[in-house]
Amino acid sequence: MSDATLYDTGMPLRLTVNGEDREFDGDPAMPLLWFLRDHARLTGTKFGCGAGFCGACTVLLDGRAVR
C-alpha cells in the first residue's frame, strides 16, 4: 500500500500560505515543495540537494522550520 493510499481521505487539503487560504485536491503524498512551487506559484522555495540536507527547501510551518 502506498503512502498516498494511507493518507488519502478523499477530501481536499486546506492550508493557509502567507495569509492566503488555499486548497489542494491532488496526490496527498506530493512534497510540500512541489505544491508551493507548482500549484501556489511561490518560486522562492528552492529545490536543492533533493534530500533535505542543504536546507534550500526549508519553509516555516506554524512558525517552525521544516524540510
C-alpha positions in Angstrom: 0.0 0.0 0.0 1.4 3.4 -0.9 1.6 6.5 1.4 -0.9 8.2 -0.9 -3.4 5.4 -0.1 -2.8 5.6 3.6 -3.4 9.3 3.8 -6.0 9.9 1.1 -9.2 11.0 2.7 -11.0 11.9 -0.5 -11.2 15.5 0.8 -9.2 18.5 -0.4 -6.3 19.6 1.8 -6.9 23.1 3.1 -4.0 25.3 4.2 -3.0 28.9 4.7 0.1 30.1 2.8 1.4 33.6 3.5 -2.0 34.5 5.0 -3.9 33.3 1.9 -6.3 30.3 2.1 -5.5 27.6 -0.4 -7.0 24.2 -1.3 -5.2 21.2 -2.9 -7.1 18.3 -4.3 -4.2 16.2 -5.6 -1.9 13.5 -4.5 -1.5 13.7 -0.7 2.0 12.2 -1.0 3.2 15.2 -3.1 6.1 17.0 -1.3 5.2 20.4 0.1 8.0 22.0 -2.0 6.2 20.9 -5.2 2.9 22.2 -4.1 4.4 25.6 -3.2 6.3 25.9 -6.5 3.9 24.3 -9.0 0.5 24.9 -7.5 0.8 28.0 -5.4 3.4 29.6 -7.8 5.7 30.5 -4.9 9.0 30.0 -6.6 11.1 31.5 -3.8 11.2 28.0 -2.3 14.0 26.2 -4.0 14.9 22.6 -4.8 18.5 22.0 -3.7 20.0 18.6 -3.0 16.7 16.6 -3.2 17.2 15.1 0.2 16.7 18.0 2.6 20.3 18.1 3.7 21.3 21.5 2.2 18.3 23.5 3.6 17.3 25.2 0.3 13.8 23.7 0.6 13.3 24.9 4.2 9.9 26.5 4.8 8.2 27.7 8.0 5.3 25.5 9.1 3.4 27.0 12.1 6.5 29.1 12.8 8.8 26.1 12.8 11.5 25.4 10.1 10.7 22.2 8.2 12.2 20.5 5.1 
